[in-house]
């Protein structure tokens, strides 16, 4: 696994199989919907596959609590980005502040690990929260064809992404 940049260490560590067990029954509902409808997997299988196939695959936690995962994510080569969160994450101002600080750092690191500085993400049309978050991070939403999921892409090109 690529080395985690120092600026991510307060809230990011290497993912372990025990993180899958902690998160599998506690994913946010919209993350569970995406996993089931887009991948056809239950949350445990999706997390396991993501962990096995991603480079990097990391676990997110609140500073000072690395043993309590709040999410997992990674990049499946050549550049499929994924992040799944615990249903109770983001309920406090402290959690939201950490999340907003971490997002651009994680995005930039994931982009640096993807082939050619390009990443792709997919979500369901009805997942307005996820779509809004991906656009906030600078992802470009491909035109909705009305048939299926919504596709997003990130690139390292400064003209293509808003830098938060």
Buried (B, 14 or more C-beta within 10 A) or exposed (E): EEEBEEBBEBBBBEBBEEBBEBBBEBBBEBBBBBBBEBBEBBBBBBBBBBBEBBEBBBBBBBEEEBEEBBBBBBBBEEBBBBBBBBBEBBEEEEBEEBBEBBBBBBBBBBBEBBEEBBBBBBBBEEBEEBBEBBEEBBBEBEEEEEEEBBBBBBBBEEEBBEEE
